[in-house]
Amino acid sequence: MLGAVVTGVMGAAPLGEDGVLIVHEPDYSAGSFGRRFTRPELTAAFSEEGWQVPEDDAIELHAIDPESDADALRLPGYYAVLRRRPMR
């Protein structure tokens, strides 16, 4: 998912010069995917030269299985608010 966001944001620049992007990702290391997304991964995907990060933190995501009547799954995750730095 993050790869598609990064490609779309960086390739097509849909946010414009003053755009804001909110990223949220599950903490896959808590399950079976073996991957964690936190500030270092965010910085690797969104350069400090191009993006400010006014806020980021761990969160609890709620996921709904559309094929089940079960309650929402509560998953550990991470979110960040990113703002494009002005182009010079």
N, CA, C and O atoms as a CHARMM CRD file, in Angstrom:
* protein
*
  352
    1    1 MET  N      0.82600  -1.19700   0.00000 PROA 1      0.00000
    2    1 MET  CA     0.00000   0.00000   0.00000 PROA 1      0.00000
    3    1 MET  C      0.86200   1.24900   0.00000 PROA 1      0.00000
    4    1 MET  O      0.61900   2.15900  -0.79300 PROA 1      0.00000
    5    2 LEU  N      1.86200   1.31900   0.86600 PROA 2      0.00000
    6    2 LEU  CA     2.68200   2.51400   0.93600 PROA 2      0.00000
    7    2 LEU  C      3.38400   2.76200  -0.38700 PROA 2      0.00000
    8    2 LEU  O      3.51700   3.91100  -0.80700 PROA 2      0.00000
    9    3 GLY  N      3.83500   1.70900  -1.04900 PROA 3      0.00000
   10    3 GLY  CA     4.49100   1.86600  -2.34500 PROA 3      0.00000
   11    3 GLY  C      3.60100   2.58500  -3.34300 PROA 3      0.00000
   12    3 GLY  O      4.07500   3.44400  -4.08600 PROA 3      0.00000
   13    4 ALA  N      2.32600   2.25000  -3.37100 PROA 4      0.00000
   14    4 ALA  CA     1.39400   2.91100  -4.28400 PROA 4      0.00000
   15    4 ALA  C      1.21500   4.36900  -3.91600 PROA 4      0.00000
   16    4 ALA  O      1.13800   5.22300  -4.79800 PROA 4      0.00000
   17    5 VAL  N      1.14700   4.67000  -2.62500 PROA 5      0.00000
   18    5 VAL  CA     1.02200   6.05300  -2.17600 PROA 5      0.00000
   19    5 VAL  C      2.25100   6.83900  -2.57200 PROA 5      0.00000
   20    5 VAL  O      2.13800   7.94200  -3.10800 PROA 5      0.00000
   21    6 VAL  N      3.43200   6.28300  -2.31400 PROA 6      0.00000
   22    6 VAL  CA     4.67300   6.97700  -2.63400 PROA 6      0.00000
   23    6 VAL  C      4.76500   7.21300  -4.13300 PROA 6      0.00000
   24    6 VAL  O      5.10300   8.31800  -4.55800 PROA 6      0.00000
   25    7 THR  N      4.47500   6.21200  -4.93400 PROA 7      0.00000
   26    7 THR  CA     4.54000   6.35600  -6.38200 PROA 7      0.00000
   27    7 THR  C      3.56700   7.42500  -6.86200 PROA 7      0.00000
   28    7 THR  O      3.92900   8.27500  -7.67600 PROA 7      0.00000
   29    8 GLY  N      2.34700   7.38700  -6.36900 PROA 8      0.00000
   30    8 GLY  CA     1.34700   8.36300  -6.78800 PROA 8      0.00000
   31    8 GLY  C      1.70600   9.77500  -6.37700 PROA 8      0.00000
   32    8 GLY  O      1.56500  10.70600  -7.17000 PROA 8      0.00000
   33    9 VAL  N      2.16600   9.94800  -5.15500 PROA 9      0.00000
   34    9 VAL  CA     2.48700  11.27300  -4.65300 PROA 9      0.00000
   35    9 VAL  C      3.72900  11.82200  -5.33400 PROA 9      0.00000
   36    9 VAL  O      3.75200  12.98100  -5.74700 PROA 9      0.00000
   37   10 MET  N      4.75200  11.00200  -5.45100 PROA 10     0.00000
   38   10 MET  CA     5.99800  11.47800  -6.00600 PROA 10     0.00000
   39   10 MET  C      5.92600  11.59800  -7.52900 PROA 10     0.00000
   40   10 MET  O      6.48900  12.52400  -8.11300 PROA 10     0.00000
   41   11 GLY  N      5.22300  10.64800  -8.17100 PROA 11     0.00000
   42   11 GLY  CA     5.18200  10.65100  -9.62400 PROA 11     0.00000
   43   11 GLY  C      4.25600  11.70900 -10.20200 PROA 11     0.00000
   44   11 GLY  O      4.67000  12.48700 -11.06100 PROA 11     0.00000
   45   12 ALA  N      3.02200  11.74800  -9.75000 PROA 12     0.00000
   46   12 ALA  CA     2.03600  12.64900 -10.33100 PROA 12     0.00000
   47   12 ALA  C      1.91400  13.96100  -9.58000 PROA 12     0.00000
   48   12 ALA  O      1.29300  14.89500 -10.08700 PROA 12     0.00000
   49   13 ALA  N      2.48200  14.06200  -8.39400 PROA 13     0.00000
   50   13 ALA  CA     2.42200  15.27500  -7.56500 PROA 13     0.00000
   51   13 ALA  C      0.99300  15.81200  -7.43900 PROA 13     0.00000
   52   13 ALA  O      0.76700  16.99700  -7.68400 PROA 13     0.00000
   53   14 PRO  N      0.00700  14.95600  -7.05600 PROA 14     0.00000
   54   14 PRO  CA    -1.38000  15.40800  -6.98700 PROA 14     0.00000
   55   14 PRO  C     -1.65700  16.38100  -5.84500 PROA 14     0.00000
   56   14 PRO  O     -2.70700  17.02400  -5.82400 PROA 14     0.00000
   57   15 LEU  N     -0.74600  16.49600  -4.91100 PROA 15     0.00000
   58   15 LEU  CA    -0.99600  17.35500  -3.76000 PROA 15     0.00000
   59   15 LEU  C     -0.68400  18.81400  -4.02900 PROA 15     0.00000
   60   15 LEU  O     -1.08900  19.68300  -3.25700 PROA 15     0.00000
   61   16 GLY  N      0.01400  19.09300  -5.09000 PROA 16     0.00000
   62   16 GLY  CA     0.39300  20.47300  -5.37000 PROA 16     0.00000
   63   16 GLY  C      1.45100  20.95200  -4.39700 PROA 16     0.00000
   64   16 GLY  O      1.94200  20.18300  -3.57000 PROA 16     0.00000
   65   17 GLU  N      1.79300  22.19900  -4.49600 PROA 17     0.00000
   66   17 GLU  CA     2.88200  22.75800  -3.68800 PROA 17     0.00000
   67   17 GLU  C      2.53400  22.83000  -2.20400 PROA 17     0.00000
   68   17 GLU  O      3.42800  22.72200  -1.36400 PROA 17     0.00000
   69   18 ASP  N      1.26100  23.01000  -1.85900 PROA 18     0.00000
   70   18 ASP  CA     0.85000  23.17400  -0.46200 PROA 18     0.00000
   71   18 ASP  C      0.12300  21.95000   0.07500 PROA 18     0.00000
   72   18 ASP  O     -0.60000  22.05800   1.06600 PROA 18     0.00000
   73   19 GLY  N      0.29100  20.79700  -0.54700 PROA 19     0.00000
   74   19 GLY  CA    -0.47400  19.61700  -0.19100 PROA 19     0.00000
   75   19 GLY  C     -0.12400  19.02100   1.15600 PROA 19     0.00000
   76   19 GLY  O      0.98600  19.18400   1.66300 PROA 19     0.00000
   77   20 VAL  N     -1.10000  18.32300   1.72500 PROA 20     0.00000
   78   20 VAL  CA    -0.94500  17.58800   2.97500 PROA 20     0.00000
   79   20 VAL  C     -1.34400  16.13900   2.70700 PROA 20     0.00000
   80   20 VAL  O     -2.32800  15.86900   2.01800 PROA 20     0.00000
   81   21 LEU  N     -0.56400  15.21500   3.26100 PROA 21     0.00000
   82   21 LEU  CA    -0.83000  13.79600   3.08400 PROA 21     0.00000
   83   21 LEU  C     -0.90200  13.14500   4.46200 PROA 21     0.00000
   84   21 LEU  O     -0.04800  13.39800   5.31200 PROA 21     0.00000
   85   22 ILE  N     -1.91100  12.31200   4.68800 PROA 22     0.00000
   86   22 ILE  CA    -2.02400  11.54400   5.92400 PROA 22     0.00000
   87   22 ILE  C     -1.76300  10.08200   5.57300 PROA 22     0.00000
   88   22 ILE  O     -2.46000   9.49900   4.74300 PROA 22     0.00000
   89   23 VAL  N     -0.76600   9.50600   6.20400 PROA 23     0.00000
   90   23 VAL  CA    -0.37700   8.11600   5.96600 PROA 23     0.00000
   91   23 VAL  C     -0.72800   7.30400   7.19900 PROA 23     0.00000
   92   23 VAL  O     -0.44700   7.73100   8.31900 PROA 23     0.00000
   93   24 HSD  N     -1.33300   6.15000   7.01500 PROA 24     0.00000
   94   24 HSD  CA    -1.52900   5.22100   8.12700 PROA 24     0.00000
   95   24 HSD  C     -1.26000   3.81800   7.63300 PROA 24     0.00000
   96   24 HSD  O     -1.70800   3.42500   6.55500 PROA 24     0.00000
   97   25 GLU  N     -0.53500   3.08000   8.42200 PROA 25     0.00000
   98   25 GLU  CA    -0.12400   1.72900   8.06000 PROA 25     0.00000
   99   25 GLU  C     -0.25700   0.82000   9.26300 PROA 25     0.00000
  100   25 GLU  O      0.03000   1.24200  10.38400 PROA 25     0.00000
  101   26 PRO  N     -0.68600  -0.42000   9.06300 PROA 26     0.00000
  102   26 PRO  CA    -0.66500  -1.37700  10.17300 PROA 26     0.00000
  103   26 PRO  C      0.76600  -1.71200  10.55600 PROA 26     0.00000
  104   26 PRO  O      1.67700  -1.61900   9.73400 PROA 26     0.00000
  105   27 ASP  N      0.95300  -2.09700  11.79100 PROA 27     0.00000
  106   27 ASP  CA     2.25300  -2.58200  12.25100 PROA 27     0.00000
  107   27 ASP  C      2.29200  -4.07200  11.94500 PROA 27     0.00000
  108   27 ASP  O      1.87000  -4.89800  12.75500 PROA 27     0.00000
  109   28 TYR  N      2.80000  -4.40000  10.77200 PROA 28     0.00000
  110   28 TYR  CA     2.79300  -5.79100  10.32700 PROA 28     0.00000
  111   28 TYR  C      3.67200  -6.68300  11.19300 PROA 28     0.00000
  112   28 TYR  O      3.47900  -7.89900  11.20800 PROA 28     0.00000
  113   29 SER  N      4.62800  -6.11500  11.91200 PROA 29     0.00000
  114   29 SER  CA     5.49100  -6.94300  12.75600 PROA 29     0.00000
  115   29 SER  C      4.70900  -7.55800  13.91000 PROA 29     0.00000
  116   29 SER  O      5.14700  -8.55000  14.49300 PROA 29     0.00000
  117   30 ALA  N      3.55800  -6.98200  14.24700 PROA 30     0.00000
  118   30 ALA  CA     2.72800  -7.51900  15.32700 PROA 30     0.00000
  119   30 ALA  C      1.95100  -8.74800  14.86200 PROA 30     0.00000
  120   30 ALA  O      1.38900  -9.47100  15.68500 PROA 30     0.00000
  121   31 GLY  N      1.91400  -8.99200  13.55600 PROA 31     0.00000
  122   31 GLY  CA     1.20700 -10.14900  13.02000 PROA 31     0.00000
  123   31 GLY  C      2.17600 -11.04900  12.28800 PROA 31     0.00000
  124   31 GLY  O      3.25200 -11.36500  12.79400 PROA 31     0.00000
  125   32 SER  N      1.79100 -11.45600  11.10600 PROA 32     0.00000
  126   32 SER  CA     2.60600 -12.43600  10.39100 PROA 32     0.00000
  127   32 SER  C      3.36900 -11.85900   9.21000 PROA 32     0.00000
  128   32 SER  O      4.05200 -12.60900   8.51300 PROA 32     0.00000
  129   33 PHE  N      3.28200 -10.56000   8.95600 PROA 33     0.00000
  130   33 PHE  CA     3.92700  -9.99900   7.78400 PROA 33     0.00000
  131   33 PHE  C      5.40800  -9.66300   8.00800 PROA 33     0.00000
  132   33 PHE  O      6.16100  -9.53100   7.04300 PROA 33     0.00000
  133   34 GLY  N      5.82700  -9.52300   9.26500 PROA 34     0.00000
  134   34 GLY  CA     7.22900  -9.27700   9.57200 PROA 34     0.00000
  135   34 GLY  C      7.75000  -7.94600   9.09500 PROA 34     0.00000
  136   34 GLY  O      8.92300  -7.84100   8.73600 PROA 34     0.00000
  137   35 ARG  N      6.91000  -6.91700   9.07900 PROA 35     0.00000
  138   35 ARG  CA     7.35000  -5.60600   8.61700 PROA 35     0.00000
  139   35 ARG  C      6.81300  -4.55600   9.57300 PROA 35     0.00000
  140   35 ARG  O      5.67600  -4.65300  10.03500 PROA 35     0.00000
  141   36 ARG  N      7.62200  -3.56200   9.86800 PROA 36     0.00000
  142   36 ARG  CA     7.19800  -2.48600  10.75900 PROA 36     0.00000
  143   36 ARG  C      7.35900  -1.17100  10.03600 PROA 36     0.00000
  144   36 ARG  O      8.35500  -0.95600   9.34500 PROA 36     0.00000
  145   37 PHE  N      6.38400  -0.28400  10.18800 PROA 37     0.00000
  146   37 PHE  CA     6.43400   1.03300   9.56700 PROA 37     0.00000
  147   37 PHE  C      6.39200   2.07600  10.67400 PROA 37     0.00000
  148   37 PHE  O      5.37700   2.23200  11.35100 PROA 37     0.00000
  149   38 THR  N      7.50000   2.78900  10.85400 PROA 38     0.00000
  150   38 THR  CA     7.58900   3.85000  11.86100 PROA 38     0.00000
  151   38 THR  C      8.35800   5.02600  11.25100 PROA 38     0.00000
  152   38 THR  O      8.53800   5.08400  10.03500 PROA 38     0.00000
  153   39 ARG  N      8.80200   5.94600  12.08000 PROA 39     0.00000
  154   39 ARG  CA     9.44600   7.17000  11.58600 PROA 39     0.00000
  155   39 ARG  C     10.64000   6.90300  10.65800 PROA 39     0.00000
  156   39 ARG  O     10.74700   7.58300   9.63700 PROA 39     0.00000
  157   40 PRO  N     11.54000   5.96100  10.94900 PROA 40     0.00000
  158   40 PRO  CA    12.64900   5.73700  10.00900 PROA 40     0.00000
  159   40 PRO  C     12.17900   5.31500   8.61300 PROA 40     0.00000
  160   40 PRO  O     12.73600   5.76800   7.61300 PROA 40     0.00000
  161   41 GLU  N     11.16800   4.46000   8.53700 PROA 41     0.00000
  162   41 GLU  CA    10.64000   4.05800   7.23800 PROA 41     0.00000
  163   41 GLU  C      9.94300   5.22700   6.54300 PROA 41     0.00000
  164   41 GLU  O     10.02200   5.36800   5.32200 PROA 41     0.00000
  165   42 LEU  N      9.26700   6.05700   7.32200 PROA 42     0.00000
  166   42 LEU  CA     8.61900   7.23800   6.76700 PROA 42     0.00000
  167   42 LEU  C      9.65600   8.16900   6.14500 PROA 42     0.00000
  168   42 LEU  O      9.47200   8.65800   5.03000 PROA 42     0.00000
  169   43 THR  N     10.74200   8.41100   6.86900 PROA 43     0.00000
  170   43 THR  CA    11.80500   9.28600   6.37700 PROA 43     0.00000
  171   43 THR  C     12.45800   8.71200   5.12100 PROA 43     0.00000
  172   43 THR  O     12.84000   9.46100   4.22200 PROA 43     0.00000
  173   44 ALA  N     12.58600   7.39300   5.05700 PROA 44     0.00000
  174   44 ALA  CA    13.16400   6.76700   3.86500 PROA 44     0.00000
  175   44 ALA  C     12.24000   6.93400   2.65800 PROA 44     0.00000
  176   44 ALA  O     12.71800   7.09800   1.53600 PROA 44     0.00000
  177   45 ALA  N     10.93200   6.89400   2.87400 PROA 45     0.00000
  178   45 ALA  CA     9.96600   7.00600   1.77800 PROA 45     0.00000
  179   45 ALA  C      9.68800   8.45500   1.38000 PROA 45     0.00000
  180   45 ALA  O      9.43500   8.74200   0.21000 PROA 45     0.00000
  181   46 PHE  N      9.73600   9.37100   2.35900 PROA 46     0.00000
  182   46 PHE  CA     9.43800  10.77800   2.12200 PROA 46     0.00000
  183   46 PHE  C     10.60800  11.60100   2.63400 PROA 46     0.00000
  184   46 PHE  O     10.76500  11.77000   3.84300 PROA 46     0.00000
  185   47 SER  N     11.42700  12.11200   1.73200 PROA 47     0.00000
  186   47 SER  CA    12.66400  12.79900   2.11400 PROA 47     0.00000
  187   47 SER  C     12.39700  14.03900   2.96100 PROA 47     0.00000
  188   47 SER  O     11.38200  14.71400   2.79000 PROA 47     0.00000
  189   48 GLU  N     13.30900  14.32300   3.86400 PROA 48     0.00000
  190   48 GLU  CA    13.19000  15.52600   4.69900 PROA 48     0.00000
  191   48 GLU  C     13.30000  16.79700   3.86500 PROA 48     0.00000
  192   48 GLU  O     12.79300  17.84500   4.26400 PROA 48     0.00000
  193   49 GLU  N     13.96300  16.71300   2.70600 PROA 49     0.00000
  194   49 GLU  CA    14.07100  17.88000   1.83100 PROA 49     0.00000
  195   49 GLU  C     12.72400  18.23700   1.20700 PROA 49     0.00000
  196   49 GLU  O     12.44400  19.40500   0.93500 PROA 49     0.00000
  197   50 GLY  N     11.89100  17.21400   0.98500 PROA 50     0.00000
  198   50 GLY  CA    10.62100  17.45100   0.31400 PROA 50     0.00000
  199   50 GLY  C      9.40400  17.50000   1.22200 PROA 50     0.00000
  200   50 GLY  O      8.35300  18.00200   0.82300 PROA 50     0.00000
  201   51 TRP  N      9.53800  16.97000   2.46900 PROA 51     0.00000
  202   51 TRP  CA     8.36800  16.82200   3.33000 PROA 51     0.00000
  203   51 TRP  C      8.65700  17.22200   4.77600 PROA 51     0.00000
  204   51 TRP  O      9.71600  16.89900   5.31300 PROA 51     0.00000
  205   52 GLN  N      7.72500  17.91800   5.39400 PROA 52     0.00000
  206   52 GLN  CA     7.73600  18.17100   6.83500 PROA 52     0.00000
  207   52 GLN  C      6.80100  17.14500   7.46400 PROA 52     0.00000
  208   52 GLN  O      5.83000  16.72400   6.83700 PROA 52     0.00000
  209   53 VAL  N      7.08800  16.74100   8.70000 PROA 53     0.00000
  210   53 VAL  CA     6.22700  15.81000   9.43000 PROA 53     0.00000
  211   53 VAL  C      5.77200  16.51300  10.71000 PROA 53     0.00000
  212   53 VAL  O      6.41600  16.38000  11.75000 PROA 53     0.00000
  213   54 PRO  N      4.65700  17.26500  10.64000 PROA 54     0.00000
  214   54 PRO  CA     4.20000  17.97700  11.83100 PROA 54     0.00000
  215   54 PRO  C      3.70700  17.06400  12.94700 PROA 54     0.00000
  216   54 PRO  O      3.69700  17.45100  14.11500 PROA 54     0.00000
  217   55 GLU  N      3.29300  15.83000  12.57600 PROA 55     0.00000
  218   55 GLU  CA     2.78500  14.92700  13.61200 PROA 55     0.00000
  219   55 GLU  C      2.89500  13.48500  13.13700 PROA 55     0.00000
  220   55 GLU  O      2.62900  13.18100  11.97500 PROA 55     0.00000
  221   56 ASP  N      3.29400  12.59200  14.05900 PROA 56     0.00000
  222   56 ASP  CA     3.27700  11.15200  13.80600 PROA 56     0.00000
  223   56 ASP  C      3.25900  10.44500  15.14700 PROA 56     0.00000
  224   56 ASP  O      3.76500  10.96200  16.14300 PROA 56     0.00000
  225   57 ASP  N      2.66600   9.24000  15.16300 PROA 57     0.00000
  226   57 ASP  CA     2.55600   8.50600  16.42300 PROA 57     0.00000
  227   57 ASP  C      2.02000   7.09800  16.15600 PROA 57     0.00000
  228   57 ASP  O      1.54300   6.79700  15.06200 PROA 57     0.00000
  229   58 ALA  N      2.10800   6.26200  17.15700 PROA 58     0.00000
  230   58 ALA  CA     1.48000   4.94300  17.10800 PROA 58     0.00000
  231   58 ALA  C     -0.02000   5.12200  17.31200 PROA 58     0.00000
  232   58 ALA  O     -0.45700   6.00400  18.05000 PROA 58     0.00000
  233   59 ILE  N     -0.80700   4.26700  16.64300 PROA 59     0.00000
  234   59 ILE  CA    -2.26500   4.33400  16.76400 PROA 59     0.00000
  235   59 ILE  C     -2.84300   2.92000  16.80100 PROA 59     0.00000
  236   59 ILE  O     -2.12900   1.93600  16.60400 PROA 59     0.00000
  237   60 GLU  N     -4.12800   2.84000  17.05300 PROA 60     0.00000
  238   60 GLU  CA    -4.85900   1.58600  16.93300 PROA 60     0.00000
  239   60 GLU  C     -5.81000   1.72500  15.74900 PROA 60     0.00000
  240   60 GLU  O     -6.69900   2.57600  15.75200 PROA 60     0.00000
  241   61 LEU  N     -5.61700   0.88500  14.74300 PROA 61     0.00000
  242   61 LEU  CA    -6.48000   0.88500  13.56800 PROA 61     0.00000
  243   61 LEU  C     -7.63500  -0.08600  13.78400 PROA 61     0.00000
  244   61 LEU  O     -7.48200  -1.09700  14.46900 PROA 61     0.00000
  245   62 HSD  N     -8.77100   0.21700  13.20800 PROA 62     0.00000
  246   62 HSD  CA    -9.92200  -0.67600  13.24300 PROA 62     0.00000
  247   62 HSD  C    -10.16500  -1.15500  11.81700 PROA 62     0.00000
  248   62 HSD  O    -10.36600  -0.34600  10.91200 PROA 62     0.00000
  249   63 ALA  N    -10.14600  -2.45800  11.62000 PROA 63     0.00000
  250   63 ALA  CA   -10.33800  -3.04400  10.29700 PROA 63     0.00000
  251   63 ALA  C    -11.61300  -3.87200  10.28500 PROA 63     0.00000
  252   63 ALA  O    -11.89400  -4.62200  11.22000 PROA 63     0.00000
  253   64 ILE  N    -12.37000  -3.72300   9.22100 PROA 64     0.00000
  254   64 ILE  CA   -13.63500  -4.44700   9.07300 PROA 64     0.00000
  255   64 ILE  C    -13.49000  -5.46800   7.94600 PROA 64     0.00000
  256   64 ILE  O    -13.04800  -5.13000   6.84800 PROA 64     0.00000
  257   65 ASP  N    -13.85900  -6.70000   8.21800 PROA 65     0.00000
  258   65 ASP  CA   -13.89500  -7.72800   7.18600 PROA 65     0.00000
  259   65 ASP  C    -15.27500  -7.64500   6.52700 PROA 65     0.00000
  260   65 ASP  O    -16.27800  -7.93700   7.18000 PROA 65     0.00000
  261   66 PRO  N    -15.35000  -7.25300   5.24300 PROA 66     0.00000
  262   66 PRO  CA   -16.65600  -7.08600   4.60200 PROA 66     0.00000
  263   66 PRO  C    -17.41600  -8.39600   4.40800 PROA 66     0.00000
  264   66 PRO  O    -18.60300  -8.37600   4.08400 PROA 66     0.00000
  265   67 GLU  N    -16.75800  -9.51600   4.59900 PROA 67     0.00000
  266   67 GLU  CA   -17.41100 -10.80300   4.42400 PROA 67     0.00000
  267   67 GLU  C    -17.76600 -11.46300   5.75300 PROA 67     0.00000
  268   67 GLU  O    -18.07800 -12.65300   5.79500 PROA 67     0.00000
  269   68 SER  N    -17.71800 -10.68900   6.84100 PROA 68     0.00000
  270   68 SER  CA   -17.97600 -11.25200   8.15800 PROA 68     0.00000
  271   68 SER  C    -18.86100 -10.30900   8.96300 PROA 68     0.00000
  272   68 SER  O    -18.86900  -9.09800   8.74000 PROA 68     0.00000
  273   69 ASP  N    -19.60100 -10.88400   9.89700 PROA 69     0.00000
  274   69 ASP  CA   -20.40200 -10.07600  10.81500 PROA 69     0.00000
  275   69 ASP  C    -19.65200  -9.80100  12.11600 PROA 69     0.00000
  276   69 ASP  O    -20.21700  -9.22300  13.04500 PROA 69     0.00000
  277   70 ALA  N    -18.41600 -10.20000  12.18800 PROA 70     0.00000
  278   70 ALA  CA   -17.62300 -10.02900  13.40900 PROA 70     0.00000
  279   70 ALA  C    -17.33400  -8.55000  13.66000 PROA 70     0.00000
  280   70 ALA  O    -17.39900  -7.72200  12.75200 PROA 70     0.00000
  281   71 ASP  N    -17.01800  -8.24900  14.89800 PROA 71     0.00000
  282   71 ASP  CA   -16.63500  -6.88800  15.25400 PROA 71     0.00000
  283   71 ASP  C    -15.33900  -6.50700  14.54800 PROA 71     0.00000
  284   71 ASP  O    -14.62700  -7.36100  14.01900 PROA 71     0.00000
  285   72 ALA  N    -15.04900  -5.22100  14.55000 PROA 72     0.00000
  286   72 ALA  CA   -13.83100  -4.72000  13.92300 PROA 72     0.00000
  287   72 ALA  C    -12.60000  -5.30500  14.61100 PROA 72     0.00000
  288   72 ALA  O    -12.56500  -5.46700  15.83100 PROA 72     0.00000
  289   73 LEU  N    -11.60700  -5.61200  13.80700 PROA 73     0.00000
  290   73 LEU  CA   -10.31800  -6.02000  14.35600 PROA 73     0.00000
  291   73 LEU  C     -9.57000  -4.77300  14.80900 PROA 73     0.00000
  292   73 LEU  O     -9.61300  -3.74000  14.14100 PROA 73     0.00000
  293   74 ARG  N     -8.90200  -4.87000  15.91400 PROA 74     0.00000
  294   74 ARG  CA    -8.10000  -3.74800  16.40900 PROA 74     0.00000
  295   74 ARG  C     -6.64000  -4.09600  16.17000 PROA 74     0.00000
  296   74 ARG  O     -6.11200  -5.05300  16.73600 PROA 74     0.00000
  297   75 LEU  N     -5.99600  -3.29800  15.32000 PROA 75     0.00000
  298   75 LEU  CA    -4.62700  -3.57300  14.90200 PROA 75     0.00000
  299   75 LEU  C     -3.70700  -2.44200  15.32100 PROA 75     0.00000
  300   75 LEU  O     -4.07300  -1.27300  15.19600 PROA 75     0.00000
  301   76 PRO  N     -2.51200  -2.76800  15.81800 PROA 76     0.00000
  302   76 PRO  CA    -1.55300  -1.70100  16.09800 PROA 76     0.00000
  303   76 PRO  C     -1.09000  -1.09500  14.77900 PROA 76     0.00000
  304   76 PRO  O     -0.94800  -1.79700  13.77800 PROA 76     0.00000
  305   77 GLY  N     -0.86100   0.18900  14.78800 PROA 77     0.00000
  306   77 GLY  CA    -0.43900   0.85200  13.56200 PROA 77     0.00000
  307   77 GLY  C      0.33600   2.12500  13.83700 PROA 77     0.00000
  308   77 GLY  O      0.75200   2.39300  14.96500 PROA 77     0.00000
  309   78 TYR  N      0.51700   2.89700  12.79200 PROA 78     0.00000
  310   78 TYR  CA     1.30200   4.12400  12.83400 PROA 78     0.00000
  311   78 TYR  C      0.65700   5.11500  11.87300 PROA 78     0.00000
  312   78 TYR  O      0.18900   4.72700  10.80300 PROA 78     0.00000
  313   79 TYR  N      0.62900   6.39700  12.24900 PROA 79     0.00000
  314   79 TYR  CA     0.13800   7.40800  11.32600 PROA 79     0.00000
  315   79 TYR  C      1.10600   8.57400  11.28700 PROA 79     0.00000
  316   79 TYR  O      1.88800   8.78800  12.21200 PROA 79     0.00000
  317   80 ALA  N      1.03700   9.31400  10.20800 PROA 80     0.00000
  318   80 ALA  CA     1.84700  10.52000  10.07000 PROA 80     0.00000
  319   80 ALA  C      1.09600  11.52300   9.20800 PROA 80     0.00000
  320   80 ALA  O      0.39900  11.16000   8.26000 PROA 80     0.00000
  321   81 VAL  N      1.25400  12.77600   9.55700 PROA 81     0.00000
  322   81 VAL  CA     0.75000  13.87700   8.74100 PROA 81     0.00000
  323   81 VAL  C      1.97000  14.49200   8.07700 PROA 81     0.00000
  324   81 VAL  O      2.91500  14.89500   8.75600 PROA 81     0.00000
  325   82 LEU  N      1.95400  14.56500   6.76100 PROA 82     0.00000
  326   82 LEU  CA     3.07500  15.11900   6.01100 PROA 82     0.00000
  327   82 LEU  C      2.62600  16.34300   5.24500 PROA 82     0.00000
  328   82 LEU  O      1.53100  16.36900   4.68300 PROA 82     0.00000
  329   83 ARG  N      3.46600  17.34600   5.22400 PROA 83     0.00000
  330   83 ARG  CA     3.18800  18.57500   4.46900 PROA 83     0.00000
  331   83 ARG  C      4.35400  18.79900   3.51600 PROA 83     0.00000
  332   83 ARG  O      5.51600  18.72500   3.91600 PROA 83     0.00000
  333   84 ARG  N      4.03900  19.07100   2.26700 PROA 84     0.00000
  334   84 ARG  CA     5.09100  19.34200   1.28900 PROA 84     0.00000
  335   84 ARG  C      5.84500  20.60000   1.66000 PROA 84     0.00000
  336   84 ARG  O      5.24500  21.61100   2.02400 PROA 84     0.00000
  337   85 ARG  N      7.14900  20.53600   1.56700 PROA 85     0.00000
  338   85 ARG  CA     7.96900  21.73800   1.76400 PROA 85     0.00000
  339   85 ARG  C      7.83200  22.60000   0.51400 PROA 85     0.00000
  340   85 ARG  O      7.72100  22.08300  -0.59700 PROA 85     0.00000
  341   86 PRO  N      7.84200  23.91000   0.70100 PROA 86     0.00000
  342   86 PRO  CA     7.72900  24.80100  -0.47400 PROA 86     0.00000
  343   86 PRO  C      8.88600  24.55700  -1.44600 PROA 86     0.00000
  344   86 PRO  O     10.03700  24.39300  -1.04000 PROA 86     0.00000
  345   87 MET  N      8.55200  24.53800  -2.72900 PROA 87     0.00000
  346   87 MET  CA     9.58200  24.37400  -3.75800 PROA 87     0.00000
  347   87 MET  C     10.31900  25.69900  -3.92700 PROA 87     0.00000
  348   87 MET  O      9.73200  26.78000  -3.88300 PROA 87     0.00000
  349   88 ARG  N     11.60400  25.57100  -4.11900 PROA 88     0.00000
  350   88 ARG  CA    12.41100  26.80200  -4.26200 PROA 88     0.00000
  351   88 ARG  C     12.82700  27.00900  -5.67700 PROA 88     0.00000
  352   88 ARG  O     13.50700  27.98800  -5.98400 PROA 88     0.00000
